[in-house]
Amino acid sequence: MLRNFSLIACLSFFMLTIACASAPSTPPPPPDTRAADVQAVNDVEAAWSKDANTKDADKWASYFTDDGSGLYPGAPTLNGKAAIKAAMVPMVADPNFALSFAPTRTIASKGGDMVYSEGTYSMTVSNPKTKKPMTDKGKYLTVFMKQADGSWKAVSDTFNSDKPMM
């Protein structure tokens, strides 16, 4: 009887050891890529700001996802690259058009798939009445998503002036 008990105890201990050894381990956390993601988006924004002055609406729209949105003052929401490009065509055709922008704060998600950027801009366009150049300064917010190829594209972009509304 003691022999049967010892055999059962040893067998039970053996089974418990195997069960514990083959238990799934917790996978390691994904690497923290936030610093690299912030740098990548800052690089995209620097290129975008430079490209804005080529006055190429196609190039402007290329910074957006296919379903990206532009939420710009005095206009309805622009949904999709085609709508964003169409809105940019008359703007970049303005002989006085000039735009520069730069981030002041860029925050990346822990998941590595989304970054938002806040910054300031300066934009010059023709005054509709006098046709003389007028410059506006303000701030913007752009949300970027990492694409399957590793690039970053804007999914939503908005800005507003620092000038008082009234």
Rosetta constraint file for C-alpha pairs under 8 A:
AtomPair CA 1 CA 5 HARMONIC 6.21 0.50
AtomPair CA 2 CA 6 HARMONIC 6.05 0.50
AtomPair CA 3 CA 7 HARMONIC 6.10 0.50
AtomPair CA 4 CA 8 HARMONIC 6.08 0.50
AtomPair CA 5 CA 9 HARMONIC 6.01 0.50
AtomPair CA 6 CA 10 HARMONIC 6.02 0.50
AtomPair CA 7 CA 11 HARMONIC 6.04 0.50
AtomPair CA 8 CA 12 HARMONIC 5.98 0.50
AtomPair CA 9 CA 13 HARMONIC 6.09 0.50
AtomPair CA 10 CA 14 HARMONIC 6.07 0.50
AtomPair CA 11 CA 15 HARMONIC 6.18 0.50
AtomPair CA 12 CA 16 HARMONIC 6.10 0.50
AtomPair CA 13 CA 17 HARMONIC 6.12 0.50
AtomPair CA 14 CA 18 HARMONIC 6.31 0.50
AtomPair CA 15 CA 19 HARMONIC 6.10 0.50
AtomPair CA 16 CA 20 HARMONIC 6.14 0.50
AtomPair CA 17 CA 21 HARMONIC 6.08 0.50
AtomPair CA 18 CA 22 HARMONIC 6.12 0.50
AtomPair CA 19 CA 23 HARMONIC 6.15 0.50
AtomPair CA 32 CA 110 HARMONIC 6.71 0.50
AtomPair CA 32 CA 112 HARMONIC 7.62 0.50
AtomPair CA 33 CA 37 HARMONIC 6.00 0.50
AtomPair CA 33 CA 110 HARMONIC 7.60 0.50
AtomPair CA 33 CA 112 HARMONIC 6.13 0.50
AtomPair CA 34 CA 38 HARMONIC 6.06 0.50
AtomPair CA 34 CA 107 HARMONIC 7.92 0.50
AtomPair CA 34 CA 108 HARMONIC 5.28 0.50
AtomPair CA 34 CA 109 HARMONIC 6.72 0.50
AtomPair CA 34 CA 110 HARMONIC 6.48 0.50
AtomPair CA 34 CA 112 HARMONIC 6.43 0.50
AtomPair CA 35 CA 39 HARMONIC 6.27 0.50
AtomPair CA 35 CA 108 HARMONIC 7.69 0.50
AtomPair CA 36 CA 40 HARMONIC 6.08 0.50
AtomPair CA 37 CA 41 HARMONIC 6.22 0.50
AtomPair CA 37 CA 108 HARMONIC 6.40 0.50
AtomPair CA 37 CA 112 HARMONIC 7.01 0.50
AtomPair CA 37 CA 115 HARMONIC 7.35 0.50
AtomPair CA 38 CA 42 HARMONIC 6.10 0.50
AtomPair CA 38 CA 106 HARMONIC 6.08 0.50
AtomPair CA 38 CA 107 HARMONIC 6.54 0.50
AtomPair CA 38 CA 108 HARMONIC 5.96 0.50
AtomPair CA 38 CA 115 HARMONIC 7.02 0.50
AtomPair CA 39 CA 43 HARMONIC 6.13 0.50
AtomPair CA 40 CA 44 HARMONIC 6.29 0.50
AtomPair CA 40 CA 152 HARMONIC 7.58 0.50
AtomPair CA 41 CA 45 HARMONIC 6.15 0.50
AtomPair CA 41 CA 115 HARMONIC 7.42 0.50
AtomPair CA 41 CA 144 HARMONIC 7.65 0.50
AtomPair CA 41 CA 152 HARMONIC 6.53 0.50
AtomPair CA 42 CA 46 HARMONIC 6.21 0.50
AtomPair CA 42 CA 103 HARMONIC 7.07 0.50
AtomPair CA 42 CA 106 HARMONIC 7.61 0.50
AtomPair CA 43 CA 47 HARMONIC 6.33 0.50
AtomPair CA 44 CA 48 HARMONIC 6.04 0.50
AtomPair CA 44 CA 152 HARMONIC 7.33 0.50
AtomPair CA 45 CA 49 HARMONIC 6.01 0.50
AtomPair CA 45 CA 101 HARMONIC 7.97 0.50
AtomPair CA 45 CA 102 HARMONIC 6.98 0.50
AtomPair CA 45 CA 103 HARMONIC 7.65 0.50
AtomPair CA 46 CA 50 HARMONIC 6.29 0.50
AtomPair CA 46 CA 101 HARMONIC 7.98 0.50
AtomPair CA 46 CA 102 HARMONIC 6.91 0.50
AtomPair CA 47 CA 51 HARMONIC 6.02 0.50
AtomPair CA 48 CA 52 HARMONIC 6.03 0.50
AtomPair CA 48 CA 60 HARMONIC 7.19 0.50
AtomPair CA 48 CA 63 HARMONIC 7.14 0.50
AtomPair CA 49 CA 53 HARMONIC 7.29 0.50
AtomPair CA 49 CA 99 HARMONIC 7.04 0.50
AtomPair CA 49 CA 100 HARMONIC 5.43 0.50
AtomPair CA 49 CA 101 HARMONIC 5.77 0.50
AtomPair CA 49 CA 102 HARMONIC 7.47 0.50
AtomPair CA 50 CA 54 HARMONIC 7.55 0.50
AtomPair CA 50 CA 100 HARMONIC 7.37 0.50
AtomPair CA 51 CA 55 HARMONIC 7.55 0.50
AtomPair CA 51 CA 56 HARMONIC 7.68 0.50
AtomPair CA 51 CA 59 HARMONIC 6.97 0.50
AtomPair CA 51 CA 60 HARMONIC 7.15 0.50
AtomPair CA 52 CA 56 HARMONIC 7.08 0.50
AtomPair CA 52 CA 59 HARMONIC 7.76 0.50
AtomPair CA 52 CA 60 HARMONIC 6.27 0.50
AtomPair CA 52 CA 98 HARMONIC 7.67 0.50
AtomPair CA 52 CA 99 HARMONIC 6.38 0.50
AtomPair CA 52 CA 100 HARMONIC 7.64 0.50
AtomPair CA 53 CA 97 HARMONIC 7.80 0.50
AtomPair CA 53 CA 98 HARMONIC 5.89 0.50
AtomPair CA 53 CA 99 HARMONIC 6.37 0.50
AtomPair CA 55 CA 92 HARMONIC 4.78 0.50
AtomPair CA 55 CA 93 HARMONIC 7.00 0.50
AtomPair CA 55 CA 97 HARMONIC 7.94 0.50
AtomPair CA 56 CA 60 HARMONIC 6.39 0.50
AtomPair CA 56 CA 89 HARMONIC 7.81 0.50
AtomPair CA 56 CA 92 HARMONIC 6.89 0.50
AtomPair CA 57 CA 61 HARMONIC 6.19 0.50
AtomPair CA 57 CA 85 HARMONIC 5.29 0.50
AtomPair CA 57 CA 86 HARMONIC 7.64 0.50
AtomPair CA 57 CA 88 HARMONIC 5.46 0.50
AtomPair CA 57 CA 89 HARMONIC 5.49 0.50
AtomPair CA 57 CA 92 HARMONIC 6.91 0.50
AtomPair CA 58 CA 62 HARMONIC 6.14 0.50
AtomPair CA 58 CA 85 HARMONIC 6.13 0.50
AtomPair CA 59 CA 63 HARMONIC 7.19 0.50
AtomPair CA 60 CA 85 HARMONIC 7.08 0.50
AtomPair CA 60 CA 88 HARMONIC 7.73 0.50
AtomPair CA 61 CA 81 HARMONIC 5.52 0.50
AtomPair CA 61 CA 82 HARMONIC 7.67 0.50
AtomPair CA 61 CA 84 HARMONIC 6.16 0.50
AtomPair CA 61 CA 85 HARMONIC 5.34 0.50
AtomPair CA 62 CA 81 HARMONIC 7.50 0.50
AtomPair CA 63 CA 153 HARMONIC 5.41 0.50
AtomPair CA 63 CA 154 HARMONIC 6.05 0.50
AtomPair CA 64 CA 68 HARMONIC 5.46 0.50
AtomPair CA 64 CA 69 HARMONIC 7.97 0.50
AtomPair CA 64 CA 81 HARMONIC 6.50 0.50
AtomPair CA 64 CA 153 HARMONIC 5.00 0.50
AtomPair CA 64 CA 154 HARMONIC 4.47 0.50
AtomPair CA 64 CA 155 HARMONIC 6.01 0.50
AtomPair CA 64 CA 156 HARMONIC 7.98 0.50
AtomPair CA 65 CA 80 HARMONIC 7.54 0.50
AtomPair CA 65 CA 81 HARMONIC 7.09 0.50
AtomPair CA 65 CA 153 HARMONIC 5.49 0.50
AtomPair CA 65 CA 154 HARMONIC 5.98 0.50
AtomPair CA 65 CA 155 HARMONIC 5.70 0.50
AtomPair CA 66 CA 80 HARMONIC 5.47 0.50
AtomPair CA 66 CA 81 HARMONIC 5.42 0.50
AtomPair CA 67 CA 79 HARMONIC 6.32 0.50
AtomPair CA 67 CA 80 HARMONIC 4.32 0.50
AtomPair CA 67 CA 81 HARMONIC 6.64 0.50
AtomPair CA 67 CA 155 HARMONIC 7.04 0.50
AtomPair CA 68 CA 79 HARMONIC 6.06 0.50
AtomPair CA 68 CA 80 HARMONIC 5.01 0.50
AtomPair CA 68 CA 81 HARMONIC 6.47 0.50
AtomPair CA 68 CA 154 HARMONIC 6.44 0.50
AtomPair CA 68 CA 155 HARMONIC 4.15 0.50
AtomPair CA 68 CA 156 HARMONIC 5.67 0.50
AtomPair CA 69 CA 77 HARMONIC 6.73 0.50
AtomPair CA 69 CA 78 HARMONIC 5.36 0.50
AtomPair CA 69 CA 79 HARMONIC 4.64 0.50
AtomPair CA 69 CA 80 HARMONIC 5.99 0.50
AtomPair CA 69 CA 81 HARMONIC 7.93 0.50
AtomPair CA 69 CA 84 HARMONIC 7.49 0.50
AtomPair CA 69 CA 155 HARMONIC 5.96 0.50
AtomPair CA 69 CA 156 HARMONIC 4.70 0.50
AtomPair CA 69 CA 157 HARMONIC 6.42 0.50
AtomPair CA 70 CA 77 HARMONIC 5.92 0.50
AtomPair CA 70 CA 78 HARMONIC 4.87 0.50
AtomPair CA 70 CA 79 HARMONIC 6.69 0.50
AtomPair CA 70 CA 84 HARMONIC 6.44 0.50
AtomPair CA 70 CA 156 HARMONIC 5.87 0.50
AtomPair CA 70 CA 157 HARMONIC 5.02 0.50
AtomPair CA 70 CA 158 HARMONIC 6.08 0.50
AtomPair CA 71 CA 75 HARMONIC 7.54 0.50
AtomPair CA 71 CA 76 HARMONIC 7.15 0.50
AtomPair CA 71 CA 77 HARMONIC 4.97 0.50
AtomPair CA 71 CA 78 HARMONIC 6.43 0.50
AtomPair CA 71 CA 156 HARMONIC 7.39 0.50
AtomPair CA 71 CA 157 HARMONIC 6.09 0.50
AtomPair CA 71 CA 158 HARMONIC 4.78 0.50
AtomPair CA 71 CA 159 HARMONIC 7.51 0.50
AtomPair CA 72 CA 76 HARMONIC 7.47 0.50
AtomPair CA 72 CA 77 HARMONIC 7.06 0.50
AtomPair CA 72 CA 157 HARMONIC 7.88 0.50
AtomPair CA 72 CA 158 HARMONIC 5.48 0.50
AtomPair CA 72 CA 159 HARMONIC 6.23 0.50
AtomPair CA 72 CA 160 HARMONIC 7.62 0.50
AtomPair CA 73 CA 159 HARMONIC 7.33 0.50
AtomPair CA 73 CA 160 HARMONIC 6.65 0.50
AtomPair CA 78 CA 83 HARMONIC 5.49 0.50
AtomPair CA 78 CA 84 HARMONIC 5.77 0.50
AtomPair CA 79 CA 83 HARMONIC 5.98 0.50
AtomPair CA 79 CA 84 HARMONIC 7.03 0.50
AtomPair CA 80 CA 84 HARMONIC 6.38 0.50
AtomPair CA 81 CA 85 HARMONIC 5.95 0.50
AtomPair CA 82 CA 86 HARMONIC 6.08 0.50
AtomPair CA 83 CA 87 HARMONIC 6.25 0.50
AtomPair CA 84 CA 88 HARMONIC 6.32 0.50
AtomPair CA 85 CA 89 HARMONIC 6.29 0.50
AtomPair CA 86 CA 90 HARMONIC 7.81 0.50
AtomPair CA 87 CA 91 HARMONIC 7.17 0.50
AtomPair CA 88 CA 92 HARMONIC 6.01 0.50
AtomPair CA 89 CA 93 HARMONIC 6.18 0.50
AtomPair CA 90 CA 94 HARMONIC 6.58 0.50
AtomPair CA 91 CA 97 HARMONIC 6.89 0.50
AtomPair CA 91 CA 125 HARMONIC 7.84 0.50
AtomPair CA 92 CA 97 HARMONIC 5.94 0.50
AtomPair CA 93 CA 97 HARMONIC 7.47 0.50
AtomPair CA 94 CA 125 HARMONIC 6.66 0.50
AtomPair CA 94 CA 126 HARMONIC 6.73 0.50
AtomPair CA 95 CA 125 HARMONIC 7.83 0.50
AtomPair CA 95 CA 126 HARMONIC 7.56 0.50
AtomPair CA 96 CA 124 HARMONIC 6.32 0.50
AtomPair CA 96 CA 125 HARMONIC 5.05 0.50
AtomPair CA 96 CA 126 HARMONIC 5.59 0.50
AtomPair CA 96 CA 132 HARMONIC 7.99 0.50
AtomPair CA 96 CA 133 HARMONIC 5.85 0.50
AtomPair CA 97 CA 123 HARMONIC 7.20 0.50
AtomPair CA 97 CA 124 HARMONIC 5.28 0.50
AtomPair CA 97 CA 125 HARMONIC 4.57 0.50
AtomPair CA 97 CA 126 HARMONIC 7.15 0.50
AtomPair CA 98 CA 123 HARMONIC 5.60 0.50
AtomPair CA 98 CA 124 HARMONIC 5.03 0.50
AtomPair CA 98 CA 125 HARMONIC 6.84 0.50
AtomPair CA 99 CA 121 HARMONIC 7.17 0.50
AtomPair CA 99 CA 122 HARMONIC 5.77 0.50
AtomPair CA 99 CA 123 HARMONIC 4.40 0.50
AtomPair CA 99 CA 124 HARMONIC 6.45 0.50
AtomPair CA 100 CA 121 HARMONIC 5.58 0.50
AtomPair CA 100 CA 122 HARMONIC 5.42 0.50
AtomPair CA 100 CA 123 HARMONIC 6.55 0.50
AtomPair CA 101 CA 119 HARMONIC 6.92 0.50
AtomPair CA 101 CA 120 HARMONIC 5.61 0.50
AtomPair CA 101 CA 121 HARMONIC 4.09 0.50
AtomPair CA 101 CA 122 HARMONIC 6.43 0.50
AtomPair CA 102 CA 119 HARMONIC 5.46 0.50
AtomPair CA 102 CA 120 HARMONIC 5.83 0.50
AtomPair CA 102 CA 121 HARMONIC 6.66 0.50
AtomPair CA 103 CA 117 HARMONIC 6.11 0.50
AtomPair CA 103 CA 118 HARMONIC 5.48 0.50
AtomPair CA 103 CA 119 HARMONIC 3.87 0.50
AtomPair CA 103 CA 120 HARMONIC 6.52 0.50
AtomPair CA 104 CA 117 HARMONIC 7.64 0.50
AtomPair CA 104 CA 118 HARMONIC 5.84 0.50
AtomPair CA 104 CA 119 HARMONIC 4.60 0.50
AtomPair CA 104 CA 120 HARMONIC 7.04 0.50
AtomPair CA 105 CA 117 HARMONIC 5.86 0.50
AtomPair CA 105 CA 118 HARMONIC 5.24 0.50
AtomPair CA 105 CA 119 HARMONIC 6.51 0.50
AtomPair CA 106 CA 115 HARMONIC 6.99 0.50
AtomPair CA 106 CA 116 HARMONIC 5.80 0.50
AtomPair CA 106 CA 117 HARMONIC 4.35 0.50
AtomPair CA 106 CA 118 HARMONIC 6.30 0.50
AtomPair CA 107 CA 115 HARMONIC 5.58 0.50
AtomPair CA 107 CA 116 HARMONIC 5.50 0.50
AtomPair CA 107 CA 117 HARMONIC 6.48 0.50
AtomPair CA 108 CA 112 HARMONIC 6.88 0.50
AtomPair CA 108 CA 114 HARMONIC 6.03 0.50
AtomPair CA 108 CA 115 HARMONIC 4.23 0.50
AtomPair CA 108 CA 116 HARMONIC 6.59 0.50
AtomPair CA 109 CA 113 HARMONIC 6.65 0.50
AtomPair CA 109 CA 114 HARMONIC 5.48 0.50
AtomPair CA 109 CA 115 HARMONIC 6.05 0.50
AtomPair CA 112 CA 146 HARMONIC 7.65 0.50
AtomPair CA 113 CA 145 HARMONIC 5.65 0.50
AtomPair CA 113 CA 146 HARMONIC 4.96 0.50
AtomPair CA 114 CA 143 HARMONIC 7.27 0.50
AtomPair CA 114 CA 144 HARMONIC 5.68 0.50
AtomPair CA 114 CA 145 HARMONIC 4.56 0.50
AtomPair CA 114 CA 146 HARMONIC 6.18 0.50
AtomPair CA 115 CA 143 HARMONIC 5.94 0.50
AtomPair CA 115 CA 144 HARMONIC 5.13 0.50
AtomPair CA 115 CA 145 HARMONIC 6.48 0.50
AtomPair CA 116 CA 141 HARMONIC 7.09 0.50
AtomPair CA 116 CA 142 HARMONIC 5.64 0.50
AtomPair CA 116 CA 143 HARMONIC 4.30 0.50
AtomPair CA 116 CA 144 HARMONIC 5.90 0.50
AtomPair CA 117 CA 141 HARMONIC 5.66 0.50
AtomPair CA 117 CA 142 HARMONIC 5.26 0.50
AtomPair CA 117 CA 143 HARMONIC 6.42 0.50
AtomPair CA 117 CA 144 HARMONIC 7.97 0.50
AtomPair CA 118 CA 139 HARMONIC 7.23 0.50
AtomPair CA 118 CA 140 HARMONIC 5.64 0.50
AtomPair CA 118 CA 141 HARMONIC 4.60 0.50
AtomPair CA 118 CA 142 HARMONIC 6.65 0.50
AtomPair CA 119 CA 139 HARMONIC 5.52 0.50
AtomPair CA 119 CA 140 HARMONIC 5.41 0.50
AtomPair CA 119 CA 141 HARMONIC 6.71 0.50
AtomPair CA 120 CA 137 HARMONIC 7.34 0.50
AtomPair CA 120 CA 138 HARMONIC 5.63 0.50
AtomPair CA 120 CA 139 HARMONIC 4.21 0.50
AtomPair CA 120 CA 140 HARMONIC 6.06 0.50
AtomPair CA 121 CA 137 HARMONIC 5.63 0.50
AtomPair CA 121 CA 138 HARMONIC 5.47 0.50
AtomPair CA 121 CA 139 HARMONIC 5.81 0.50
AtomPair CA 121 CA 140 HARMONIC 7.15 0.50
AtomPair CA 122 CA 135 HARMONIC 6.84 0.50
AtomPair CA 122 CA 136 HARMONIC 5.73 0.50
AtomPair CA 122 CA 137 HARMONIC 4.45 0.50
AtomPair CA 122 CA 138 HARMONIC 6.70 0.50
AtomPair CA 123 CA 135 HARMONIC 5.51 0.50
AtomPair CA 123 CA 136 HARMONIC 5.29 0.50
AtomPair CA 123 CA 137 HARMONIC 6.43 0.50
AtomPair CA 124 CA 133 HARMONIC 6.27 0.50
AtomPair CA 124 CA 134 HARMONIC 5.44 0.50
AtomPair CA 124 CA 135 HARMONIC 4.17 0.50
AtomPair CA 124 CA 136 HARMONIC 6.32 0.50
AtomPair CA 125 CA 133 HARMONIC 5.54 0.50
AtomPair CA 125 CA 134 HARMONIC 5.63 0.50
AtomPair CA 125 CA 135 HARMONIC 6.55 0.50
AtomPair CA 126 CA 130 HARMONIC 7.73 0.50
AtomPair CA 126 CA 131 HARMONIC 4.92 0.50
AtomPair CA 126 CA 132 HARMONIC 5.28 0.50
AtomPair CA 126 CA 133 HARMONIC 4.51 0.50
AtomPair CA 126 CA 134 HARMONIC 5.94 0.50
AtomPair CA 127 CA 131 HARMONIC 4.73 0.50
AtomPair CA 127 CA 132 HARMONIC 5.41 0.50
AtomPair CA 127 CA 133 HARMONIC 5.96 0.50
AtomPair CA 127 CA 134 HARMONIC 5.87 0.50
AtomPair CA 136 CA 161 HARMONIC 6.66 0.50
AtomPair CA 136 CA 162 HARMONIC 7.83 0.50
AtomPair CA 136 CA 163 HARMONIC 7.79 0.50
AtomPair CA 137 CA 161 HARMONIC 5.87 0.50
AtomPair CA 137 CA 162 HARMONIC 6.00 0.50
AtomPair CA 137 CA 163 HARMONIC 7.69 0.50
AtomPair CA 138 CA 159 HARMONIC 7.18 0.50
AtomPair CA 138 CA 160 HARMONIC 5.70 0.50
AtomPair CA 138 CA 161 HARMONIC 4.15 0.50
AtomPair CA 138 CA 162 HARMONIC 4.53 0.50
AtomPair CA 138 CA 163 HARMONIC 7.64 0.50
AtomPair CA 139 CA 159 HARMONIC 5.64 0.50
AtomPair CA 139 CA 160 HARMONIC 5.76 0.50
AtomPair CA 139 CA 161 HARMONIC 6.53 0.50
AtomPair CA 139 CA 162 HARMONIC 7.15 0.50
AtomPair CA 140 CA 157 HARMONIC 7.47 0.50
AtomPair CA 140 CA 158 HARMONIC 5.62 0.50
AtomPair CA 140 CA 159 HARMONIC 3.96 0.50
AtomPair CA 140 CA 160 HARMONIC 6.43 0.50
AtomPair CA 141 CA 157 HARMONIC 5.99 0.50
AtomPair CA 141 CA 158 HARMONIC 5.51 0.50
AtomPair CA 141 CA 159 HARMONIC 6.27 0.50
AtomPair CA 142 CA 154 HARMONIC 6.54 0.50
AtomPair CA 142 CA 155 HARMONIC 7.64 0.50
AtomPair CA 142 CA 156 HARMONIC 5.66 0.50
AtomPair CA 142 CA 157 HARMONIC 4.35 0.50
AtomPair CA 142 CA 158 HARMONIC 6.39 0.50
AtomPair CA 143 CA 154 HARMONIC 5.63 0.50
AtomPair CA 143 CA 155 HARMONIC 5.73 0.50
AtomPair CA 143 CA 156 HARMONIC 5.23 0.50
AtomPair CA 143 CA 157 HARMONIC 6.50 0.50
AtomPair CA 144 CA 152 HARMONIC 6.04 0.50
AtomPair CA 144 CA 153 HARMONIC 5.25 0.50
AtomPair CA 144 CA 154 HARMONIC 4.26 0.50
AtomPair CA 144 CA 155 HARMONIC 5.60 0.50
AtomPair CA 144 CA 156 HARMONIC 7.26 0.50
AtomPair CA 145 CA 152 HARMONIC 5.63 0.50
AtomPair CA 145 CA 153 HARMONIC 5.65 0.50
AtomPair CA 145 CA 154 HARMONIC 6.42 0.50
AtomPair CA 145 CA 155 HARMONIC 6.54 0.50
AtomPair CA 146 CA 150 HARMONIC 5.87 0.50
AtomPair CA 146 CA 151 HARMONIC 5.74 0.50
AtomPair CA 146 CA 152 HARMONIC 4.58 0.50
AtomPair CA 146 CA 153 HARMONIC 6.61 0.50
AtomPair CA 147 CA 151 HARMONIC 5.30 0.50
AtomPair CA 147 CA 152 HARMONIC 5.91 0.50
AtomPair CA 147 CA 153 HARMONIC 7.00 0.50
